[in-house]
Amino acid sequence: QVQLVESGGGLVQAGGSLRLSCAASGSTFSFNVMGWYRQAPGKQRELVAGISNGGSTNYPDSVKGRFTISRDNAKNTVYLQMNSLKPEDTDVYYCYAARWGAAARDYWGQGTQVTVSS
């Protein structure tokens, strides 16, 4: 069974940086997309960054230019470099992976807390 485990969250001052990691284990063959979502209490989960197996990336305007997603297929790991953090970036961040096709499946990590103080 696929398991996604996030790490790297924590408490930082505004303007600081964090690097999140998501390690996938189990049956990780042919993930078409991996990425990061975030969710604050009472809010909808929203996309932070996504990356396809072809290297295409997707960022919302709120993080574009500050966050960078990367993927190491050999290690089944996705990273999120978060720079110039703002208090509004405070959220639980969730790793995401999807396998498309006949055996399409979505997978989610348990989340890692990111807190940015002013």
C-alpha positions in Angstrom: 0.0 0.0 0.0 1.3 3.5 -0.9 2.3 5.7 2.0 3.3 9.4 1.7 5.2 10.8 4.6 5.9 14.6 4.9 8.7 16.2 6.8 10.3 19.6 7.2 7.5 21.7 8.6 8.0 23.9 11.6 7.9 27.4 13.0 9.7 30.2 11.2 9.8 34.0 11.2 8.2 35.9 8.3 10.7 36.1 5.4 12.3 32.8 6.3 12.5 29.5 4.4 11.5 25.9 4.9 12.0 22.9 2.7 9.3 20.2 2.8 10.0 16.6 1.8 7.5 13.9 0.9 8.8 10.4 0.7 6.6 7.8 -1.0 6.8 4.1 -0.1 5.0 1.0 -1.2 3.7 0.6 -4.7 5.0 3.8 -6.1 5.2 2.9 -9.8 4.1 5.4 -12.4 3.0 8.4 -10.3 1.8 10.8 -13.0 1.6 13.8 -10.7 2.9 14.7 -7.3 2.4 17.9 -5.4 1.5 19.9 -2.3 -1.7 21.2 -1.0 -2.4 23.2 2.2 -5.4 23.7 4.4 -6.2 26.1 7.2 -8.9 25.4 9.8 -12.3 26.1 8.3 -10.9 26.5 4.8 -10.8 24.4 1.7 -7.7 22.5 0.7 -5.9 24.3 -2.0 -3.1 23.5 -4.4 0.3 24.9 -3.5 2.4 23.3 -6.2 2.2 20.4 -8.6 4.6 18.6 -10.9 4.1 16.0 -13.5 6.4 13.1 -14.4 7.4 15.2 -17.5 8.5 18.1 -15.3 5.6 20.5 -15.9 4.8 22.6 -12.8 1.7 24.4 -11.6 1.6 27.1 -8.9 -1.1 29.5 -7.8 -0.4 33.2 -8.0 -0.1 33.3 -4.2 3.1 31.3 -4.1 4.5 31.8 -7.6 8.1 33.1 -7.5 8.5 32.1 -3.8 7.9 28.3 -3.8 9.6 25.8 -6.0 8.6 22.1 -6.4 10.9 19.4 -7.5 10.7 15.7 -7.9 13.2 12.9 -7.7 11.6 9.9 -9.3 14.5 7.6 -8.4 13.9 8.3 -4.7 10.1 8.6 -5.0 10.3 11.9 -3.3 8.9 15.3 -3.9 10.2 18.6 -2.4 8.8 22.0 -1.8 11.3 24.8 -1.3 9.4 27.7 0.5 11.1 31.1 0.5 10.0 34.5 1.6 7.4 32.9 3.9 4.5 35.1 5.0 2.1 34.7 7.9 -0.7 33.8 5.5 1.3 30.7 4.5 0.6 29.2 7.9 -1.3 26.0 7.2 -1.1 22.2 7.3 0.7 21.1 4.2 -0.2 17.8 2.6 1.7 15.8 0.1 -0.3 14.4 -2.9 0.4 11.8 -5.5 -1.8 10.5 -8.3 -1.6 7.5 -10.6 -3.7 7.9 -13.8 -5.0 5.3 -16.2 -6.9 2.1 -15.7 -5.7 1.8 -12.1 -6.1 5.5 -11.3 -5.6 6.4 -7.6 -5.0 9.4 -5.5 -2.8 9.4 -2.4 -2.5 11.8 0.5 0.0 12.3 3.3 -1.0 13.0 6.9 0.3 16.6 6.7 3.0 18.7 8.2 2.4 22.0 10.1 4.0 25.2 8.8 3.7 28.2 11.0 5.0 31.6 10.0 5.1 34.3 12.7 5.1 38.0 12.0 
